[in-house]
C-alpha cells in the first residue's frame, strides 16, 4: 500500500546489510528478502530504483510539519512502490511483514533498455497507484470513521484474502496505529470499529493480526457511504 536496495543511502545500507538475502543478481533487476522492521528507503534518498513487491507488506509514511505521522500507503504483493518525486523518494518505506522485493533500475526503465513486458507491468502499476490514491482521497473526504475501517478491511480482503469454507480469511500485519494513521482516525476509533464489526457478526479476529470475514455482503454494506 510502500522501504534501500543499492547505494541510495550509506546509513541505510549499514542498517540493512545483516537482513539482506541476495538472490541471483541481474544487471537490470535484483530480488532480495527483507526482514520485518527493515527500511527500504528514506524520504530524500536518491531514487535509483523502483520496487516490485512479490510477497509481504510494506509501509509508506511521511512525517508532517506538526510532527504527526501519515501512512501514505501499504505495499502489497503485486504493487510497485518507490515512484520518485523528481530524482528523490518522497516518503519513508519500511517492511511490516517479511517481504521479497524486486528492485528495477530506473535508468533502464527510462531509456527503454529493459524488458518490454516489465515496462508494461510497471506502467500498469503506476496507473493503478494513481487510481488508488484518488480513491483514498475520496474515502478520507466522504466516508465516516466506521465506513473507512470497513473499506480498509474490504480492500485488504480483496487483495490478499483466501477462502475458508464459506468465509474469507486474511492477515493484517499492520498495527491498529498504522491503520489509524492511514485512515486519518484515532487508534481508539479503529479499535472501537473493530469491536462493533465483531459484535455484529461481520468479522472475527482469530488473532489480532488474523481476520475472518463472516459476512462479506455485510462488510461491503458497512463500507458504503450515502451520497
C-alpha positions in Angstrom: 0.0 0.0 0.0 5.1 1.1 0.3 11.4 0.8 2.3 17.5 0.8 0.2 18.5 -1.8 -2.2 21.5 -0.1 -3.5 23.9 2.8 -2.5 20.9 5.2 -2.2 21.8 5.9 1.4 25.0 4.9 3.2 23.5 5.0 6.6 20.5 2.9 5.4 22.8 0.3 3.8 24.7 -0.1 7.0 21.4 -0.9 8.8 20.1 -3.2 6.1 23.2 -5.3 5.4 22.5 -8.0 8.1 19.0 -8.6 6.9 19.5 -8.9 3.2 19.5 -12.2 1.4 20.8 -11.8 -2.2 19.3 -14.0 -4.9 20.8 -14.2 -8.4 21.5 -10.5 -9.1 20.9 -9.3 -12.6 22.1 -6.2 -14.4 18.7 -4.6 -14.6 16.9 -6.0 -11.5 17.7 -7.8 -8.3 15.4 -9.8 -6.0 16.1 -9.6 -2.3 14.5 -10.6 1.0 13.8 -8.1 3.8 13.1 -8.8 7.4 10.3 -7.1 9.3 11.3 -3.6 10.5 13.9 -3.1 7.8 13.9 0.2 5.9 13.9 0.1 2.1 14.4 3.8 1.6 14.0 7.1 3.4 12.4 10.4 2.3 15.0 12.3 0.3 17.1 9.3 -0.7 18.1 9.3 -4.4 15.6 7.1 -6.2 17.8 4.8 -8.3 15.2 2.0 -8.3 11.5 1.3 -8.2 10.5 -1.8 -6.3 8.1 -4.6 -7.1 6.6 -6.4 -4.1 6.4 -10.2 -4.6 5.5 -11.1 -1.0 5.0 -9.4 2.3 3.7 -5.9 3.2 5.5 -2.6 3.2 4.5 0.8 4.7 5.0 4.2 3.1 5.0 7.1 5.6 5.7 10.8 5.9 6.2 12.9 9.0 4.1 16.1 8.7 5.2 19.6 9.8 3.4 19.3 13.1 5.3 16.1 13.8 2.4 13.7 13.2 3.0 10.6 11.0 0.8 10.0 8.0 0.8 6.5 6.4 0.5 7.2 2.7 0.0 3.6 1.5 0.7 0.0 2.1 2.7 -2.0 -0.5 1.0 -5.4 -1.1 2.1 -8.3 -3.4 1.8 -7.1 -7.0 2.3 -3.4 -6.1 5.2 -1.3 -7.5 6.5 1.3 -5.0 9.1 3.9 -4.9 8.0 6.1 -7.8 10.0 9.3 -7.1 9.3 12.9 -6.9 11.9 14.1 -9.4 15.0 12.2 -8.5 14.3 11.6 -4.8 11.9 9.4 -2.8 9.2 11.5 -1.2 8.3 9.0 1.6 9.9 6.7 4.0 9.3 3.0 3.4 9.8 0.1 5.8 8.8 -3.6 6.0 5.7 -4.5 8.0 5.8 -8.2 7.2 8.9 -10.1 5.8 9.0 -9.3 2.1 10.5 -10.5 -1.2 11.2 -7.5 -3.4 12.5 -7.0 -6.9 14.4 -3.8 -7.5 14.2 -2.4 -11.0 16.8 0.2 -12.1 15.2 3.5 -13.1 17.8 4.1 -15.7 16.8 1.0 -17.8 13.2 1.9 -17.5 13.6 5.5 -18.5 15.8 4.7 -21.5 13.6 1.8 -22.7 16.6 -0.7 -22.4 14.7 -3.1 -20.1 12.4 -6.0 -20.9 9.2 -4.7 -22.7 7.0 -6.9 -20.5 8.5 -5.4 -17.4 7.9 -1.9 -18.8 4.3 -2.7 -19.4 3.8 -4.2 -16.0 5.3 -1.2 -14.3 3.2 1.2 -16.4 0.0 -0.6 -15.4 1.2 -0.5 -11.7 1.8 3.3 -11.9 -1.7 3.8 -13.3 -3.2 1.6 -10.5 -1.3 3.7 -7.9 -2.8 6.9 -9.3 -6.3 5.4 -9.2 -5.8 4.0 -5.7 -4.6 7.4 -4.4 -7.6 9.1 -5.9 -9.9 6.5 -4.3 -8.1 7.0 -1.0 -8.5 10.8 -1.1 -12.2 10.3 -1.8 -12.6 8.0 1.1 -10.9 10.3 3.5 -13.1 13.2 2.4 -16.5 11.5 2.2 -16.7 8.4 4.4 -17.5 8.1 8.1 -15.0 6.6 10.5 -16.8 3.2 10.5 -17.1 3.2 6.7 -13.3 3.9 6.4 -12.4 0.9 8.6 -14.8 -1.4 6.8 -13.5 -0.1 3.4 -9.9 -0.8 4.5 -10.7 -4.4 5.6 -12.6 -5.0 2.4 -9.7 -3.8 0.3 -7.2 -6.0 2.1 -9.6 -8.9 1.9 -10.0 -8.5 -1.8 -6.2 -8.2 -2.4 -4.9 -10.9 0.0 -7.8 -12.9 1.3 -8.2 -16.7 0.9 -11.4 -18.7 1.2 -12.0 -20.9 4.2 -15.3 -22.7 3.7 -17.9 -20.0 3.2 -15.7 -17.4 4.8 -12.6 -15.4 3.8 -9.5 -15.0 5.9 -6.6 -12.7 5.6 -3.5 -11.5 7.6 -3.5 -8.0 8.9 0.2 -7.4 9.9 -0.1 -3.6 10.2 -0.9 -2.3 13.7 -4.1 -0.5 14.7 -1.9 2.7 14.9 -0.9 2.1 11.2 -4.5 1.7 10.2 -5.4 4.9 12.1 -2.7 6.9 10.5 -3.7 5.6 7.1 -7.4 6.4 7.5 -6.9 9.7 9.4 -8.5 8.3 12.6 -7.5 7.7 16.2 -6.4 4.3 17.4 -9.4 4.3 19.8 -11.8 4.8 16.9 -10.2 2.0 14.8 -10.3 -0.4 17.8 -13.9 0.5 18.6 -15.0 -0.1 15.0 -13.3 -3.5 15.0 -15.3 -4.3 18.2 -18.6 -3.2 16.5 -17.9 -5.3 13.4 -17.2 -8.3 15.7 -20.3 -7.7 17.8 -22.4 -7.5 14.6 -21.1 -10.9 13.4 -19.4 -9.4 10.3 -15.8 -10.3 11.2 -14.0 -12.5 13.7 -10.5 -12.0 15.0 -8.7 -15.3 15.3 -5.6 -13.3 16.5 -5.1 -9.5 16.5 -3.4 -10.0 13.1 -5.8 -12.6 11.5 -9.2 -11.6 10.3 -12.0 -13.9 9.3 -14.8 -12.3 7.3 -18.0 -14.0 8.3 -20.4 -11.9 6.2 -18.8 -10.3 3.1 -22.0 -8.7 2.0 -22.5 -7.0 5.4 -18.9 -5.8 5.3 -19.5 -4.3 1.8 -22.6 -2.6 3.1 -20.7 -1.2 6.1 -18.1 0.3 3.7 -20.5 2.2 1.6 -21.5 5.8 2.2 -24.6 7.6 1.2 -24.3 10.4 -1.3 
